[in-house]
Amino acid sequence: MNNNKRPIIIDTDPGIDDAVALAAALYSEELDIKLITTVAGNVSLDKVTYNTLRLLQFFKKEVPVAAGADRPLMKEPIDASNVHGETGMDGYAFPEPNENLLLEEHAVNAMYKTIIQSNEPITLVPIGPLTNIALLIRLYPEVKVNIKEIVLMGGSTTRGNSGVMAEFNIHADPEAAKIVFHSSIPIVMVGLDVGWKALVYPEDSEKLKTMNKTGHMIYHLFQKYRGGSMKKGLKMYDSCAIAYLLNPKMFTVEETYVDIELTGSLTAGCTVTDLKGYLNKPNNVTVCLDIDEKLFKHWFLESLQKCN
Ligand SMILES: [Ca+2]
């Protein structure tokens, strides 16, 4: 194993765009995925865990998987099967999963052990609701010293995709997001501002179809994905978090203060991003404001080219 690889834990809810992000991460020479944890989000915990195991079997990659929270901390779950299909990954006949990769322990305990035992600080990459990460911080605050940063897909500095002002992952569990954003761990928010520009068009999808086995699989998932439309571009939200890990230079970022609206009658789940300093609070987040679309597209296709 290459010791220069960056150790990460991915917390995920596959989800079609999660599946694409996992492909890019699993075949990267620069990332060492120590653990994959699952969280209820796009679809139920059982389904996202099953999907994660099916993906690993498809990729022939052996990474331990631990199932986490089956619901948000406080609110009722939001169902996103209208975006990702009934199973969360409709459109492709996957092999049966390798259940041996599934740990018996809860995701939060598995994360704790992985972080505490690591010689090098771990980067957390949540690409679903932040329930597991919030529980980890509350149950085991001692892990903070060995977390390098949290690079998360979520939030928006402008409008939402789940509520008028709320992005799905934050909206799904705003209380968890509040705990994470106030944890004092360095946070990079890779949200809708960049996800809306990380687009895959029909001509890109056609390239994937014949690229390799993974490209073929993703091509078929894309036929069922409602994160945008193929004509106007499919949004690769979760892949942006992986892109940031590997190539932060393609992003325009700003350090600022971000808080989560919990009680707004119309705006609960909004990531209130104080770019002009009205709240006079210390910066707690590095916010991605823009992405170089051409560099992203190049990185995206090149990453999937490396897959089986
Ligand atoms: Ca996701």
Boltz pocket constraint, residues with backbone or C-beta under 6 A from the ligand:
constraints:
  - pocket:
      binder: B
      contacts: [[A, 12], [A, 13], [A, 14], [A, 15], [A, 17], [A, 18], [A, 41], [A, 42], [A, 127], [A, 128], [A, 238]]
      max_distance: 6.0
